[in-house]
Amino acid sequence: MGGMTEPASPATTTAIEVFADLSCPFAHAGLHRWLARREASGRKDVSLRVRAWPLELVNGTPLTGSGIAAKVAALSVAFPELFAGFEPDNFPATTLPALQMSNAAARVDPATGERVAIRLRDLIFIEGENIADPGVLDRVAAEFGVPSPDAIDEQAVLDDLAEGRSRGVIGSPHYFGPGFDDFCPGLDIAHVGDALDVTRAGSRFDEFVDRCFSLER
């Protein structure tokens, strides 16, 4: 795991939606795990549509690098390659501009949407870059041929938040497929005293991805 898997084909016929924030380390690990399983299953006809669940608006305050450092440390035990370059002091103060870019990428085509959604997360957790920096976002836009976000993308982030609330999103990441949904299916998370223990979910994740990839081609 680590790095980007091959995205779905632009001719994709089925989309699994996931509401997630760019700053959420659990979403970062879960998305990589889902994409790796898709690659192993050969189901490139199923796309992943990553929608905005901006935690700074949900919680009324953004996450901070120091605030999630313990969570990242716990996740690093199960997913060391996915958090190798995490820099708490370089954590984005806001994810809203990057979420707008992620939506602009999805408007290009599903494959570009997937690539950019993962790339932005990799920049935070693997490469330790600040995606609130306009220069970093400009570089990502140039890398993937994404136009500058506009008012449509700004509104889409707010619309995603409203729709997520109406659909009962619990938190980041919350997946929705045809006739089913699941919150954070890729991880088993437990509190052991004051510490957090995170492991790769077993049968629960297997059942979830089986539902995703048993859909008709």
C-alpha positions in Angstrom: 0.0 0.0 0.0 1.1 3.6 -0.4 1.2 5.7 -3.6 -1.7 5.8 -6.0 -3.4 2.8 -7.5 -4.7 2.8 -11.0 -7.9 4.9 -11.1 -11.2 3.8 -12.5 -11.8 4.1 -16.2 -13.6 7.2 -17.4 -16.2 4.8 -18.8 -17.1 3.8 -15.2 -20.7 2.7 -14.8 -20.9 2.5 -11.0 -19.7 4.9 -8.3 -19.2 4.3 -4.6 -19.5 7.7 -2.9 -17.5 8.6 0.3 -17.9 11.7 2.4 -14.5 12.5 3.8 -12.3 15.4 4.8 -8.8 15.8 3.4 -7.4 16.3 6.9 -8.8 13.1 8.3 -6.1 10.4 8.8 -8.7 7.6 9.1 -10.1 8.6 5.7 -6.6 8.6 4.2 -5.9 5.1 5.4 -9.3 3.8 4.5 -9.3 5.2 0.9 -5.9 3.7 0.2 -7.2 0.3 1.5 -10.3 0.5 -0.7 -8.4 1.4 -3.8 -5.9 -1.4 -3.2 -8.7 -3.9 -2.9 -10.3 -2.6 -6.1 -7.0 -3.1 -7.9 -6.7 -6.6 -6.6 -10.3 -7.3 -7.6 -9.9 -6.0 -11.1 -13.0 -3.9 -10.8 -11.8 -0.7 -12.5 -15.4 -0.2 -13.7 -16.3 0.9 -10.1 -15.2 4.4 -9.3 -14.7 6.2 -6.0 -16.4 9.6 -5.8 -14.9 11.4 -2.9 -17.2 14.1 -1.6 -16.6 16.8 0.9 -17.2 16.4 4.6 -15.3 19.5 5.8 -14.7 18.8 9.5 -13.9 22.5 10.2 -17.5 23.3 9.4 -18.9 20.1 10.9 -17.0 20.7 14.2 -16.9 24.5 14.1 -13.1 24.4 14.2 -10.4 22.8 11.9 -8.3 19.8 12.9 -4.7 20.6 13.9 -1.5 18.7 13.4 -0.8 18.5 17.1 -4.4 17.5 17.8 -4.3 14.5 15.5 -0.7 13.4 16.1 -1.7 10.6 18.5 -4.2 9.3 15.9 -1.5 9.4 13.2 0.9 7.6 15.5 -1.7 4.8 16.1 -2.5 4.5 12.4 1.2 4.4 11.6 1.5 1.0 13.3 -0.9 -0.6 10.8 -0.1 1.7 7.8 3.5 2.9 8.3 4.0 3.8 4.6 0.9 6.1 4.6 2.1 8.4 7.3 5.9 8.4 6.7 6.2 12.2 6.2 3.5 13.6 8.4 4.6 17.0 9.8 2.3 18.4 12.5 3.7 21.9 12.1 3.0 21.9 8.4 -0.7 20.8 8.7 -3.2 22.8 6.7 -5.1 25.4 8.7 -8.1 24.9 6.3 -9.0 22.2 3.8 -11.8 24.3 2.1 -9.7 25.5 -0.9 -8.3 22.0 -1.5 -11.8 20.4 -1.2 -12.9 22.9 -3.9 -10.0 21.7 -6.1 -11.0 18.1 -5.5 -14.5 18.9 -6.7 -13.1 20.7 -9.8 -11.1 17.6 -10.5 -14.1 15.3 -10.3 -15.9 17.6 -12.8 -13.1 16.8 -15.3 -13.8 13.0 -15.1 -14.0 10.3 -12.4 -10.4 9.2 -12.9 -9.1 12.7 -12.4 -11.3 13.1 -9.4 -9.9 10.0 -7.8 -6.3 10.9 -8.5 -6.6 14.4 -7.1 -8.5 13.3 -4.0 -5.8 10.8 -3.2 -2.9 13.1 -4.2 -4.0 15.8 -1.8 -4.1 13.4 1.1 -0.8 11.9 0.2 0.7 15.4 0.2 -0.4 15.9 3.8 0.3 12.5 5.3 3.1 11.0 3.2 5.0 14.1 2.0 4.3 16.5 4.8 3.2 19.4 2.6 0.7 22.1 3.5 -2.3 21.9 1.0 -3.6 25.2 2.3 -0.7 26.8 0.5 -1.9 28.2 -2.9 1.4 27.3 -4.5 0.9 23.6 -3.6 -2.6 23.6 -5.0 -1.4 25.3 -8.2 1.2 22.6 -8.6 -1.5 19.8 -8.2 -3.7 21.6 -10.7 -0.9 21.7 -13.2 0.0 18.1 -12.6 -3.5 16.8 -13.3 -4.8 19.4 -15.7 -7.5 20.7 -13.4 -8.9 24.1 -14.0 -9.0 26.6 -11.1 -11.9 26.0 -8.8 -14.7 28.5 -9.2 -18.0 29.4 -7.5 -19.5 26.1 -8.6 -16.9 24.2 -6.7 -17.1 26.5 -3.7 -20.9 25.8 -3.5 -20.4 22.1 -4.2 -18.5 21.7 -0.9 -21.3 23.3 1.0 -23.8 21.2 -0.9 -21.9 18.0 -0.1 -22.0 18.9 3.6 -25.8 19.5 3.5 -26.4 16.3 1.5 -24.2 14.3 3.8 -26.1 15.6 6.8 -29.4 14.7 5.2 -28.2 11.2 4.4 -27.0 10.6 7.9 -23.2 10.8 7.5 -21.7 9.8 10.9 -18.2 11.1 10.2 -15.2 10.8 7.9 -15.1 8.5 6.0 -18.7 7.4 5.4 -19.2 5.3 2.2 -22.4 4.9 0.2 -23.1 2.3 -2.5 -26.4 1.2 -4.2 -28.6 0.2 -1.3 -25.9 0.2 1.5 -23.6 2.5 3.5 -20.9 2.0 6.0 -18.9 4.3 8.3 -15.1 3.7 8.3 -15.3 0.1 7.3 -11.6 -0.4 6.7 -10.4 0.1 10.3 -11.1 -1.3 13.8 -10.6 1.5 16.3 -10.5 1.0 20.0 -9.5 3.0 23.1 -7.1 1.3 25.5 -6.9 3.5 28.5 -5.7 6.9 27.2 -4.2 5.3 24.1 -5.8 4.6 20.7 -5.4 1.2 19.0 -6.0 1.0 15.3 -5.9 -2.2 13.2 -7.0 -3.2 9.8 -10.6 -4.4 9.9 -11.0 -8.0 8.8 -14.4 -9.6 8.0 -16.3 -6.3 8.2 -14.1 -4.8 5.5 -14.2 -7.9 3.4 -18.0 -7.9 3.5 -18.1 -4.2 2.6 -15.8 -4.5 -0.4 -17.6 -7.6 -1.5 -20.8 -5.5 -1.7 -18.9 -2.8 -3.6 -17.4 -5.2 -6.2 -20.2 -7.7 -6.6 -22.2 -5.0 -8.4 -23.0 -5.7 -12.0 -20.4 -4.7 -14.6 
